[in-house]
Amino acid sequence: MAISDVQEYMHLTDEEIEQLGRELDAIRKDIEESRGEKDAAYINRLIKIQRGLAVAGRLTLLLGTHSKRTRIPAAVAGSTLLALHKILENMEIGHNVMHGQWDWMNDPEIHSSNWEWDTAQPAEQWKHSHNYVHHQFTNVLGYDNDIGYGILRMAREQKWHPMYLGQPVYNALLASLFQWGVALHDLDIERIRKGEKDPKEMKRQLKQIVRKGRNQALKDYVVYPVLAGPKWRTTMAANAAANLTRNLWAYVIIFCGHFPDGALHFTEEEIEDETRAEWYLRQILGAANFKGGPLLHIMSGNLGFQIEHHLFPDLPSNRYAEISVKVRALCEKYDIPYTTGPLHKQYGQALRTIIKLSVPNSWTSSDQPEPPTPSRTRKRKSDDERPSRIKELGVWSRSKSTERKAS
């Protein structure tokens, strides 16, 4: 169900919403003022571990595959170490560094303006499509392109088309090729198809994607296999397995945070004159957490605390567990739903939605009340139609951005 008035949906008064905003601001202030050596040590230690895993994986493949007796165990161990390295770099390091979570350290190596991650999408394009568009307009139909990534129908309000009958197949392909799907995300294929994309900007973005994708492919499927010498096939296969594992893992984590039952969608009317406190409330209602131990949370980029991440995307991820206790208490205080559950349950609900919405609404029953507005095709908004509101979401360096114009 898409919500057009969050305040009315939650039965909260203006003062209650503003008070909620003040209490969430107080949580932010407390974390900002308490950031220090322990937090810096955490991210530096994690980067060392991640790089150590990469070296260990390469050495295992290089040294362990020359003997017939150790070839298969070494290949499995090497690809596993490389997969762990890639998962850590993408989820807990790259994703969070580019959110600006560690900018306060003033370390040029671990700074959102400099980090280029080990995946096919250029950092600049990711920071626009993710930091600016997705986090600002979370789950707003017509604004947030992450609702289905342009190929999946993830809300009953989205108009059905026969092409969605293939949705389970598209979903499997998206999961397997996730880094390449994300690489094309900021192009906004729908606007290109409708002739609404600036050709010069599209050409510039495509050049970036081709260059980044080429470098990733050369690194994993040419340079490292050549260095492996006679065992180049084993190294290439290990790299492919590591990339596939990373792709599947990132896909599952992201879908568990945005598409289980309880993660609501919103109409354009909801964000008209939206206050900071109302933005906070929408983030809580539009995201979902999953339960797990410390290792699971680290490997998932601490996105098991997706609600907290959407409330405070630029605060250090290692503090989300601490923040979640306070956020959950506020949700109980104001009688706000706090969606959470085991990882397998959250993904199971997302997968069920993918399958159900591949067919017309009339063929299936809704798990929630029917939408208050009829299904329709909502035009994708351009940047000029997406106003900027929340300063903590970070900047992006696109040539036409206001930040660059001002410089």
N, C-alpha and C positions, 0 to 999 in steps of 0.2 A: 504494500500500500504506500503510495506517495503522499507525503504530508505537505499541505499548503500553508498550515499555520501551526508551528510547533507549540507555541504558547497555549493555544486552544486545545491541542491534542493532549498536552500534559496537564491541563487545568491548573496552570501556575499563574500567579498574578505578576504584574510588572515588577513590583518590589521583590518578589521571591526570585525572579530570574536575575535581576540586577544584584541581589545579595549573593546568589550562586556565583555570578561572575566575579564579585569581589573576593569571595572565598577561594576561587580557583586562581585569581591573580595573586593572592597571598601565598598559595602553594608554589607558584612560579617564583615569586620573590625569594622565598625561603631556600629553594634549590639554587637559584642564581647566586645568592649570598654565601652558600655553603660549598660551592664548587672549589676544589682545591687539589692538593698533591695526590690524594688517593684516587681521584677521578682521572687525573693525568697519567698516573701510573697504570691504571686499568687499560686505557687505550694503547699506551706504548707497549705494555706487556702483550696485549692481544695482537698487535701488529708484528711483534717479534715471533710469536707463536705461529701466526699465519705464514710468515715468510719462512720460518723453520719447516713447516709442513711442506711448502713448495720445494725446498732444497731436499728434504728427506724423500719426497716422492720422486724427484728427478734422479737422485742417486740410487734409489731402489731399482728403478727401471734400467739405469745404466749398468749397474754392477750385478744385479740379480738375475738378469734375463739371458746371460751368456751360457749358463748351465741348463741342460735339459731338465735336470732334477728340480731346479729352483725357478724355472722360467714362469710357469703358471702362477705359483704363489707370489713371486715378485711382481708380476704384472697386476695381479689383484690388489696386492698391498700398495703398489705404486699409484694405481688409479684411485684407490680409496684415499690415500694421503692427498693427492691432487684435488680430489673432489672436496675434501674438508677444507683445503686451502682456498678453493674458489668460493665455497659457501661462506666461509668466514669473511673473505674479502668483500663479497657482494653484500651480504646481509648486515653483519654487525659493524663492519668498518666502512666500506664505500658508501652504502646507503646513508649511514648516520653522519659520516664526515661531510657529505655533500648537503646534508640538512643544516649544516652549520653548528652541529652539537659540540664541536671541539674548537670553534673559532676563538673562544675566550682565552685559549692557551697562547694565542699569537705565535703558533708554530707554523711556519710557512709550508712545511711538508704535510701537516695534518690540518689543512684548511679547506673550506668549501670552495674557495676560488681557484685552488690549484689541483685538487684531487681528480685524477682520471682513472676510472675503475676498470677492472678486468672483465668487461662485457662489451657487447657490440654497440650499445647505444652511446653516442657522445654525451659527456657529462653536461654540456650546456643544454642540450635538448631535453635530457632527463630532468634537469632542475626547472625547466619551464613547464613541461607536461606534468611533473609530479609535485614539486614544491609549490609552484604557483597555482596551476589549474586544479589538480586533484585535492590538495590540502585546503585550498581556499573554498572550493565549491564541492566539497565531499558529498557524493551521491545525489547531486542536484541534476535532474534529468534535463538534458540539453546543454549543460555546462560542463559536467564532469565526464571526460572521455574514458575514464577508467571503468565506467559501467559497461562491462562487456568488451572493452578494448576494441570497439568498432566492429566486432564479428559475432559476438554473442548477445542474445536477448536475455537480460537479467532482471527485468522488471515487467510486471503485467501491464503497466501503462505504455510500454514501448509497443508500437504497432507491429503486429505479426506479419511475416512475409513467408512464402513457401521456402525460401532459401534457408530459413531457420530449422527446417526438418533435418538438415545435416549438422545441427549444432553439436551433438555428441562427438562427431568426427572432428569438427573444428576445434572443439575443446581439447581433444587428445593431441592434435597437432600443435595447438598453442602451448600445451604443457611441455611437450617434447622439444619444441623450438622456441622456448620462452624468451631467451635473450634476443633472438632475431625478431620476434613479435614486438617486444618492447622497443627494439631499435627503430622500428617503423612507426611507433606510437605517436610521436610528436608531429609527424607529417600530417596527421589528421586525414586519413584516406577518404572519409566521407565528404569533407570540404573539397578535396581534389576532384572526387567523382562529380560533384555538383558545379565544378568550375568556379568555386569561391576562394580558392587558395591563390595567393600572390605568386605568380610563376617564378619571379626572381628569388623569393624566399624559399620556395620549394626546391629550386635548383641548388641553392646554397646548402640547404639541409641535406639533400641527397648526396652532395659531394662529401659532406662531413660523415654521413653514414657509410658511404662506400669506402672512404679512407679508413675509418675506424674498423669496420667489418673486415676489410682486407688485412689490416694489421693483426687483428685477432686470429684470422684464419692462417696467415703466414706463420705466426708465432706457434700455434698449436699443431698445425698440419704440415709445415715445411721445415722451419728452423729446428725445432726440437727433434723431429724424426731424423733430419740430416745429421745432427750431432750424435744421435744414437747409433749411427753407422749401420751395420748389418741387421740390427734389431729395430729398424725404423718402423716396421709394420706394428710391432708390439707397442712402441711409444705412441704411434698415431692412434691405435685402438684405445690405449689407456687415456689419452687426452680426450678422445671422443666420449668415452665412458664417464670421465670426470665432468665434462660439459653437460652431458645428458642428466647426470645426477643432480648437478647444480640447478639446471633448468627446472626439473621436476620439483625439487625441494622449494625453490623460490616461488614457483607457481602455487603449490599447495599452501604455503604460508600466507601469501598475499590473498588468495581466495578465502582462506579461513578467517581473515580479518575484515572482509568486506561483504561477503555474500551469504553467511549463515542466517537462519531465522533470527529476527530481532534487529538486524542491521537495516534500518529504514532508508527509503528513498524520499526525495523531496521535489516539489515542483518549483518553478521559477518564482512563483508568488512568495514563497517562504523567505527568499533572500532579499526582498525589497525592503530597504531601510533596516536591514539586519544590524543589530547592535553587537558589540563585542561579546556580551553575555549570551545573547541568542546564538552567536556563532559557536560558543563553547557548548551550549546545549545541543546544537545540531551535531557536533562532533561526537558527543556521547551516544546519541541515538543512531548515528550512521555507521558506527564501527562495532567490532566484536572482538573479544579476547579469547584466548584458549589457555588451558591449564597445563602446567608442566614444571619440571625441576629446573635448576639453574643452567645445566648444560643445554637442555632443549631451548631455553630462552636465549642463550648466547648464540647458538647455531641458527636461530631464527631472527637474529638481529634485534632481540627483545620485542619483536612484533607480536608476541603472545600478549603483550600489553598494548594492543592496537588502540584502545580507547585513550590511554594515557599518551601514546605517541601522537594521536590526532589533536589532543588538547595542547600538548607541548612539544611540537616536532623538533624544536631546536635545543631542548634540554638533553643532557647526557643520557644515553639509553641505559646505562648501568644503574640509574636512579629510578627507573620506571617501576620496579617492584615496590620500592619505598613509597613512590607517589600513588601507586594503585590502592594502597591501604586507605589513604586519605580521600581519594576520589570515590571509592566504593562507599565510604562512610557518608560522603555528601549525597550520593545517589540514594542511599537509604533515608537520609534526612529529608530530602525533597521528593521522595517516592518516584525516582527516575529509574527506568529499567537499566540494568548493568549486565549486558549480554556476555556470557562466558560459558565455557564447557570444554570437555576433552577435545584434543586435536582431531581425532577420528570422527567425532560427532559433528564438529563444526564443518569439516570438509564434506562429510556425508550429506549434510543439509544443503551445502552449496552445490554439490553434484546433483542432488534431487531437483533443485531449482533449474539447473541447466537443462536437465532432461524434460521436466514439465513444461518449460517455456519454449521448447522447440516446436510445440504444437499450439494451435489457437487456444485462447483462454477458455472458450466454451467446451473444450474437450477435457479440461481438468478442473478440479475444485481449487479454490484459493485457500491458503493456510491462514489468511488474514481477511478482514473485511474488503470488499471490492473497492477499487479506487474511486475517489469522489469525482474524478474527472474522466472523460472518455479517453480511450487509447488514441494516441495521435503521434505523428512523426514530429519530433521537436528539432528544429534547426540547430546545428552546432554553432556555438557562439565564437566569434573571433576575439582576439585580444582586446580590441577597442570596445567590444561589448561586455568584457569581463572586467569590472572595476577592481581596484586594489584596495584591500581593507586591513589585513592582518600583517603587521610589520615583522612578526617572528617567523614568517614562512620563508624568509630569505630572498635574495635577488637572483637574477639570471642575466647572462651576458649577451643575449641576442642583440644583433646589430641595431634593431629597431626598438629596443626596450627604452623606457624612460630613463633608466639608469645611465645608459650610454649616451642618450641625447643630452643629459644634464652635464656630462663630463667634457 
